[in-house]
Amino acid sequence: MRWRARPHQWLVPGSMWERDGDKMYNTAIVISPQGEIVAKYRKMFPWLPYEAGTSAGDEFCVFDIPDVGRFGLCICYDMWFPEVARTLAWMGAEVIIQPTLTPTSDRELELVMARANALFNQCYFVSINGIGTWGGGRSTIINPDGRVLQEASTNQTFMTELIDLDHTTRSREYGTLGLAQTLKQLRDSGHTFPMYQDGALQKGSFEKLGPLKFFRQSDHLNNR
């Protein structure tokens, strides 16, 4: 499939439903200035229980813009799992783009997590939220030092920002605010994290949490 080319513009037009056989995915694509789909990402953590029936993707996504840098892609609820952004940074992402559709009261919490993901991974983090019925707005652009460059309102907003990918390089080389060289220290620590072994999450206290429950919306209304 080819999309209409936009000179000098790379597009990440949110996410959409993608059917593949008998499975449905929440998928985001990256479109080059030539109108070609150069990357595709399937959301790894569907928002349960509300996206029940949506299959989880199993591949992380980074893509390169020639002579610019490396970008990572995640979708909405993926941000609540720090392993996703950390893996994208490990794969070399200098900017992480996160299309989002959050109409709920936890957008305030997501803004905290957007800053945290930028800080933990010493990269730009761009969280773009919908508006209106299906989104509460407040899109944001965070730099590698965790500083908010922009935060939109709840109305339609066109955000433009000049980002300096050398800032990502400097933060990772000299430390956040020139203080904390976290990624290099993690690399050199020699630590083994027991919860992650052989590519899987190991048993631990999480086993005591019980099964993941799938509530109906009416259950929440009845509990208010």
C-alpha positions as a LaTeX table, in Angstrom:
\begin{tabular}{lrrr}
\hline
Residue & $x$ (\AA) & $y$ (\AA) & $z$ (\AA) \\
\hline
Met1 & 0.00 & 0.00 & 0.00 \\
Arg2 & 1.23 & 3.51 & $-0.80$ \\
Trp3 & $-0.05$ & 6.71 & 0.78 \\
Arg4 & $-0.05$ & 10.13 & $-0.82$ \\
Ala5 & 3.46 & 11.52 & $-0.52$ \\
Arg6 & 4.11 & 14.64 & 1.56 \\
Pro7 & 7.43 & 16.30 & 0.66 \\
His8 & 9.95 & 16.17 & 3.52 \\
Gln9 & 7.33 & 14.95 & 6.01 \\
Trp10 & 7.34 & 11.71 & 7.99 \\
Leu11 & 3.94 & 10.77 & 9.38 \\
Val12 & 2.78 & 8.71 & 12.34 \\
Pro13 & $-1.00$ & 9.06 & 11.91 \\
Gly14 & $-2.09$ & 7.68 & 15.27 \\
Ser15 & $-3.16$ & 4.05 & 15.47 \\
Met16 & $-5.88$ & 2.00 & 13.84 \\
Trp17 & $-7.50$ & $-1.40$ & 13.97 \\
Glu18 & $-5.73$ & $-4.01$ & 11.85 \\
Arg19 & $-7.22$ & $-7.40$ & 11.10 \\
Asp20 & $-4.82$ & $-10.26$ & 10.39 \\
Gly21 & $-6.63$ & $-13.54$ & 9.89 \\
Asp22 & $-8.83$ & $-14.08$ & 12.92 \\
Lys23 & $-6.89$ & $-11.59$ & 15.07 \\
Met24 & $-7.39$ & $-7.88$ & 15.62 \\
Tyr25 & $-4.50$ & $-5.56$ & 16.53 \\
Asn26 & $-4.17$ & $-1.93$ & 17.56 \\
Thr27 & $-1.54$ & $-0.84$ & 15.05 \\
Ala28 & 0.47 & 2.29 & 14.31 \\
Ile29 & 2.37 & 2.87 & 11.08 \\
Val30 & 5.17 & 5.16 & 9.96 \\
Ile31 & 4.91 & 6.75 & 6.50 \\
Ser32 & 7.96 & 8.12 & 4.69 \\
Pro33 & 7.99 & 11.29 & 2.58 \\
Gln34 & 7.70 & 9.00 & $-0.45$ \\
Gly35 & 4.37 & 7.71 & 0.83 \\
Glu36 & 5.68 & 4.28 & 1.78 \\
Ile37 & 4.91 & 2.45 & 5.03 \\
Val38 & 8.40 & 1.93 & 6.44 \\
Ala39 & 7.49 & 0.61 & 9.89 \\
Lys40 & 4.50 & $-0.95$ & 11.63 \\
Tyr41 & 3.95 & $-1.50$ & 15.32 \\
Arg42 & 1.27 & $-3.59$ & 17.01 \\
Lys43 & 0.42 & $-2.52$ & 20.54 \\
Met44 & 2.02 & $-4.94$ & 22.98 \\
Phe45 & $-0.23$ & $-4.16$ & 25.95 \\
Pro46 & $-3.90$ & $-3.78$ & 25.00 \\
Trp47 & $-5.74$ & $-1.86$ & 27.71 \\
Leu48 & $-7.52$ & $-4.58$ & 29.62 \\
Pro49 & $-10.33$ & $-5.13$ & 30.18 \\
Tyr50 & $-11.49$ & $-2.44$ & 27.74 \\
Glu51 & $-9.57$ & $-3.77$ & 24.74 \\
Ala52 & $-10.51$ & $-7.38$ & 25.43 \\
Gly53 & $-10.44$ & $-9.27$ & 22.17 \\
Thr54 & $-7.49$ & $-7.26$ & 20.88 \\
Ser55 & $-4.41$ & $-9.37$ & 20.28 \\
Ala56 & $-1.08$ & $-8.25$ & 21.67 \\
Gly57 & 1.82 & $-7.53$ & 19.36 \\
Asp58 & 5.14 & $-9.20$ & 20.07 \\
Glu59 & 7.72 & $-6.99$ & 18.32 \\
Phe60 & 9.28 & $-3.70$ & 19.38 \\
Cys61 & 9.54 & $-0.97$ & 16.77 \\
Val62 & 12.35 & 1.44 & 15.97 \\
Phe63 & 12.92 & 3.18 & 12.64 \\
Asp64 & 15.63 & 5.43 & 11.23 \\
Ile65 & 15.16 & 8.75 & 9.50 \\
Pro66 & 18.28 & 9.05 & 7.33 \\
Asp67 & 20.73 & 11.75 & 8.45 \\
Val68 & 18.47 & 12.54 & 11.43 \\
Gly69 & 18.29 & 9.76 & 13.99 \\
Arg70 & 16.48 & 6.73 & 15.39 \\
Phe71 & 12.91 & 6.84 & 16.62 \\
Gly72 & 10.87 & 4.38 & 18.69 \\
Leu73 & 7.14 & 3.76 & 18.63 \\
Cys74 & 4.69 & 2.63 & 21.29 \\
Ile75 & 0.94 & 3.05 & 21.72 \\
Cys76 & $-1.05$ & 4.49 & 24.61 \\
Tyr77 & $-1.17$ & 1.93 & 27.47 \\
Asp78 & 2.28 & 0.60 & 26.53 \\
Met79 & 3.66 & 3.58 & 28.44 \\
Trp80 & 2.42 & 2.09 & 31.72 \\
Phe81 & 4.98 & $-0.70$ & 31.28 \\
Pro82 & 8.46 & 0.80 & 31.63 \\
Glu83 & 10.00 & $-2.24$ & 29.99 \\
Val84 & 8.66 & $-1.04$ & 26.62 \\
Ala85 & 10.34 & 2.38 & 26.56 \\
Arg86 & 13.51 & 0.96 & 28.14 \\
Thr87 & 13.75 & $-1.65$ & 25.38 \\
Leu88 & 13.29 & 1.02 & 22.70 \\
Ala89 & 16.11 & 3.03 & 24.28 \\
Trp90 & 18.26 & $-0.12$ & 24.40 \\
Met91 & 17.57 & $-0.50$ & 20.68 \\
Gly92 & 18.92 & 3.00 & 20.14 \\
Ala93 & 15.79 & 5.16 & 20.05 \\
Glu94 & 16.60 & 8.83 & 20.60 \\
Val95 & 12.95 & 9.90 & 20.42 \\
Ile96 & 9.95 & 7.82 & 21.49 \\
Ile97 & 6.59 & 8.66 & 19.91 \\
Gln98 & 3.45 & 7.50 & 21.68 \\
Pro99 & 0.07 & 8.03 & 19.96 \\
Thr100 & $-2.59$ & 7.90 & 22.64 \\
Leu101 & $-6.36$ & 7.93 & 23.04 \\
Thr102 & $-7.03$ & 8.62 & 26.71 \\
Pro103 & $-10.44$ & 10.09 & 27.62 \\
Thr104 & $-10.23$ & 8.99 & 31.26 \\
Ser105 & $-9.16$ & 10.75 & 34.45 \\
Asp106 & $-5.71$ & 9.14 & 34.45 \\
Arg107 & $-4.29$ & 11.52 & 31.83 \\
Glu108 & $-2.69$ & 13.43 & 34.71 \\
Leu109 & $-0.85$ & 10.25 & 35.67 \\
Glu110 & 0.23 & 9.69 & 32.08 \\
Leu111 & 1.88 & 13.10 & 32.01 \\
Val112 & 3.96 & 12.04 & 35.01 \\
Met113 & 4.91 & 8.80 & 33.24 \\
Ala114 & 5.83 & 10.63 & 30.03 \\
Arg115 & 8.37 & 12.68 & 31.98 \\
Ala116 & 9.58 & 9.60 & 33.82 \\
Asn117 & 10.11 & 7.66 & 30.58 \\
Ala118 & 12.10 & 10.56 & 29.13 \\
Leu119 & 14.23 & 10.74 & 32.28 \\
Phe120 & 14.80 & 7.01 & 32.72 \\
Asn121 & 15.81 & 6.60 & 29.09 \\
Gln122 & 17.49 & 9.96 & 28.50 \\
Cys123 & 15.54 & 10.63 & 25.32 \\
Tyr124 & 12.73 & 12.77 & 23.95 \\
Phe125 & 9.25 & 11.45 & 24.69 \\
Val126 & 6.31 & 12.66 & 22.60 \\
Ser127 & 2.88 & 11.69 & 23.90 \\
Ile128 & 0.09 & 12.75 & 21.54 \\
Asn129 & $-3.46$ & 12.38 & 22.87 \\
Gly130 & $-6.79$ & 12.69 & 21.10 \\
Ile131 & $-9.43$ & 15.27 & 21.98 \\
Gly132 & $-13.18$ & 15.37 & 22.31 \\
Thr133 & $-15.28$ & 12.34 & 23.16 \\
Trp134 & $-12.40$ & 9.88 & 22.85 \\
Gly135 & $-9.50$ & 11.83 & 24.24 \\
Gly136 & $-8.75$ & 14.36 & 26.95 \\
Gly137 & $-6.00$ & 16.17 & 25.08 \\
Arg138 & $-2.95$ & 17.53 & 26.91 \\
Ser139 & $-0.46$ & 16.21 & 24.39 \\
Thr140 & 3.10 & 16.81 & 25.49 \\
Ile141 & 6.70 & 16.91 & 24.31 \\
Ile142 & 9.40 & 16.12 & 26.90 \\
Asn143 & 13.13 & 16.53 & 26.42 \\
Pro144 & 15.84 & 14.09 & 27.63 \\
Asp145 & 16.26 & 16.04 & 30.88 \\
Gly146 & 12.59 & 15.52 & 31.70 \\
Arg147 & 11.68 & 19.14 & 30.98 \\
Val148 & 8.27 & 19.81 & 29.45 \\
Leu149 & 8.85 & 21.62 & 26.18 \\
Gln150 & 5.15 & 21.83 & 25.39 \\
Glu151 & 1.85 & 20.71 & 26.84 \\
Ala152 & $-1.30$ & 21.29 & 24.85 \\
Ser153 & $-4.71$ & 22.10 & 26.23 \\
Thr154 & $-7.80$ & 19.94 & 25.88 \\
Asn155 & $-8.68$ & 21.61 & 22.57 \\
Gln156 & $-7.32$ & 20.91 & 19.11 \\
Thr157 & $-3.75$ & 22.17 & 19.09 \\
Phe158 & $-1.04$ & 22.20 & 16.44 \\
Met159 & 2.23 & 21.63 & 18.26 \\
Thr160 & 5.52 & 22.37 & 16.54 \\
Glu161 & 8.91 & 21.95 & 18.16 \\
Leu162 & 12.53 & 21.96 & 17.05 \\
Ile163 & 14.20 & 19.04 & 18.78 \\
Asp164 & 17.94 & 18.56 & 19.03 \\
Leu165 & 18.92 & 14.90 & 18.90 \\
Asp166 & 22.41 & 15.92 & 20.00 \\
His167 & 20.70 & 16.67 & 23.32 \\
Thr168 & 19.90 & 12.96 & 23.64 \\
Thr169 & 23.54 & 12.16 & 22.87 \\
Arg170 & 24.81 & 14.68 & 25.43 \\
Ser171 & 22.42 & 13.45 & 28.13 \\
Arg172 & 23.53 & 9.86 & 27.63 \\
Glu173 & 27.20 & 10.78 & 27.46 \\
Tyr174 & 27.50 & 13.35 & 30.25 \\
Gly175 & 24.40 & 12.54 & 32.30 \\
Thr176 & 20.98 & 14.06 & 32.84 \\
Leu177 & 21.61 & 17.71 & 33.75 \\
Gly178 & 25.28 & 16.72 & 33.67 \\
Leu179 & 24.76 & 14.59 & 36.78 \\
Ala180 & 23.35 & 11.08 & 36.24 \\
Gln181 & 24.86 & 8.78 & 33.60 \\
Thr182 & 22.15 & 6.21 & 34.23 \\
Leu183 & 22.20 & 4.22 & 31.00 \\
Lys184 & 25.98 & 3.83 & 31.05 \\
Gln185 & 25.90 & 2.83 & 34.71 \\
Leu186 & 23.17 & 0.27 & 33.99 \\
Arg187 & 25.26 & $-1.09$ & 31.11 \\
Asp188 & 28.37 & $-1.43$ & 33.25 \\
Ser189 & 26.72 & $-2.60$ & 36.48 \\
Gly190 & 26.96 & $-6.32$ & 35.79 \\
His191 & 23.65 & $-6.82$ & 37.60 \\
Thr192 & 21.30 & $-9.63$ & 36.71 \\
Phe193 & 17.66 & $-8.86$ & 37.38 \\
Pro194 & 16.06 & $-12.04$ & 38.72 \\
Met195 & 12.54 & $-11.18$ & 37.56 \\
Tyr196 & 13.72 & $-11.43$ & 33.94 \\
Gln197 & 15.44 & $-14.67$ & 33.02 \\
Asp198 & 15.50 & $-16.66$ & 29.79 \\
Gly199 & 13.40 & $-14.02$ & 28.07 \\
Ala200 & 10.43 & $-14.45$ & 30.41 \\
Leu201 & 8.98 & $-13.00$ & 33.59 \\
Gln202 & 9.83 & $-15.31$ & 36.46 \\
Lys203 & 7.60 & $-16.33$ & 39.33 \\
Gly204 & 7.65 & $-14.07$ & 42.36 \\
Ser205 & 5.29 & $-12.00$ & 44.48 \\
Phe206 & 3.28 & $-11.18$ & 41.36 \\
Glu207 & 1.97 & $-14.74$ & 41.52 \\
Lys208 & $-0.06$ & $-13.70$ & 44.58 \\
Leu209 & $-2.00$ & $-11.06$ & 42.66 \\
Gly210 & $-4.59$ & $-13.50$ & 41.35 \\
Pro211 & $-5.94$ & $-13.70$ & 37.80 \\
Leu212 & $-6.39$ & $-10.75$ & 35.47 \\
Lys213 & $-10.09$ & $-9.92$ & 35.67 \\
Phe214 & $-12.25$ & $-8.74$ & 32.82 \\
Phe215 & $-14.89$ & $-6.42$ & 34.25 \\
Arg216 & $-17.86$ & $-5.19$ & 32.32 \\
Gln217 & $-18.44$ & $-1.46$ & 32.15 \\
Ser218 & $-21.69$ & $-1.96$ & 34.06 \\
Asp219 & $-19.67$ & $-3.44$ & 36.94 \\
His220 & $-17.82$ & $-0.14$ & 37.36 \\
Leu221 & $-21.04$ & 1.86 & 37.20 \\
Asn222 & $-22.68$ & $-0.33$ & 39.84 \\
Asn223 & $-19.68$ & 0.13 & 42.16 \\
Arg224 & $-19.84$ & 3.92 & 42.13 \\
\hline
\end{tabular}
